[in-house]
Amino acid sequence: MIAQEVNDWKLAAELKKQSLISSIPEKWRIADIKTQMKNAGYVNPHLFLDSILPKDEVIITNKHLHELRVLIKKGTLSAYSVTEAFCHRSALAHQLLNCCIEIFYVEALEKAQKLDDYFAVTGDVKGPLHGIPISLKDQVDLPGKDSSIGYVGLLGQPAGQIALMAKVLEDMGAVFYVKTAVPMAMMLPETYSNLHGYTFNGVNINLSPGGSSGGEGSLIGAGGSCMGFGTDIGGSIRIPSAFQGLYSLKPSVGRFSYSGVTNSYSGQEVVPSVIGPMSTSLKDIQIITELIVASETWNNDPKVMPIPWRDMSHLKDTPLTIGIWRFDGAVMPHPPIQRALRQVEAHLKEKGHKIVELTFPLQSQILSTISRVFGADAAYDVESICAISGEPIVPTVKEMIQCDDINEPITVNEWWNLADEVYGLKKQFYEYWKDNSLDAILAPVWPSTASLPYGQPTINYTAPFNLCDCCSVVVPITNVDRLIDEIDTSYVPINPADNHMYQSYDPDLFDKMPVCLQVVTKKLEEEKALVVASIIDEIHN
């Protein structure tokens, strides 16, 4: 029905929204759930859901993946009970936050029951993720499910095959139950589209969830998932993780398979998108990363690097050199972010690690170059897909993908020159890294702990690490304290974007919001990034 009506984009979008609610069992539908939350005095959706869900489901959905694995393997919890708990919680989270775009609980529960039947016969689990519900960003293909990536025009075109990453997880026993919302074209650090509307933050309903993996971040933040997968081309895993206080890994290109992941700008490999995990536990990020690497997907996908897992645990007892990037020279981070940087710096020094102040002299060139990469087709890809349904381009998406000096798609020779420019910047970046003898960089993810809805779409602190193909792990450090993190009245903004960010800071609004930083390592150093992140995490969490 949605496919037949796709040429009337408003009707098609409305039918899609209705179909999502219809996919939720009637007993889990609460038409006035937002009003109930407001009347109960809650701002944090996670805490509100804890207050209304059955106690046994609250216990299950607040456990980490590694804890659930143990309980399922012991037979203390069944795959069905765990899956049902996360299905229920995600259903309520969606009704509050608008975070899902595909819901298939019946299939998930059938899969969970089959896993329980297997356990009953064999006395053992089917794989290392037996019965673990895992959520997926919309673009991860599953047979029979749309990957509409924020476009009305891509409704009613279900995938025929499963993405390789999803197949690997499924073979380990994972249970898929939802795919999560994304902005149009997945080219915004925020999550809204003509198709599904606006997605809200999973730990503060008054704020943005970030993007483009914002549905994933929102769902996990609200407790509707313990592990999910997002993608990142300019910050799309890291920004939602930071906005919801989650852990995540943005790997380098080629460490994880992207095969079967629907994408905007498919074939654009100068600054490619990567897929990675998002979770409430750093231990879980390490577990899932190690499991994926051990699956040797390089045997199925020629783009995956044949690099086995490398144990870097010895680094925990090694003095490291950590560069701290406090300010990009254009948009000053808010006081809580600055405090988190100082806090980690002090603790690292206490542990004997060396701190190097970084200035990033290439920053303006990197941002200019990546803007031209994203704008190289003069919005042709987005306009072409929007034309299928007649829907308008979301204005902020157009801002993100249009470059002032590119009015028509660039020529192949210009594209080659741009690729050379990116390579030159990478070489300079890694020379700078070498000159400072760095093991890792500690940096903000975003200038604020989260943005207001329809906020300023900056990727200043994330995009450089996409262009340079670094690994990055997001780590929660502290929480905003309105009594400590006061407005810096002495600071004078240096440009309009900086002034906009400065004016957006409200200690009362952001009070108690998680404050996250990112740990960055060189290309294909995922193991090292996780170890350095664990050093910081053990101090602060």
Secondary structure, 3 states (H helix, E strand, C coil): CCCCCCCCHHHHHHHHHHHHHHCCCHHHCCCCHHHHHHHCCCCCHHHHHHHHCCHHHHHHHCCCHHHHHHHHHHCCCCHHHHHHHHHHHHHHHHHHHCCEEEECHHHHHHHHHHHHHHHHHHCCCCCCCCCCEEEEECCECCECCCCCCCCHHHCCCCECCCCHHHHHHHHCCCEEEEEECCCHHHCCCCCEECCCEECCCCCCCCCCCCCCCHHHHHHHHCCCCCEEEEEECCCCCHHHHHHHCCEEEECCCCCCCCCCECCCCCCCCCCCCEEEEEECCHHHHHHHHHHHHHCCHHHCCCCCCCCCCCCCHHHHHCCCEEEEECCCCCCCCCHHHHHHHHHHHHHHHHCCCEEEEECCCCHHHHHHHHHHHHCCCCCHHHHHHHHHHCCCCCHHHHHHHCCCCCCCCCCHHHHHHHHHHHHHHHHHHHHHHHHCCCCEEEEECCCCCCCCCCCCCCCCCCHHHHHCCCEEEEEEEEECCCCCCCCCCCCCCCCHHHHHHHHCCCHHHHCCCEEEEEEEECCCCHHHHHHHHHHHHHHHC
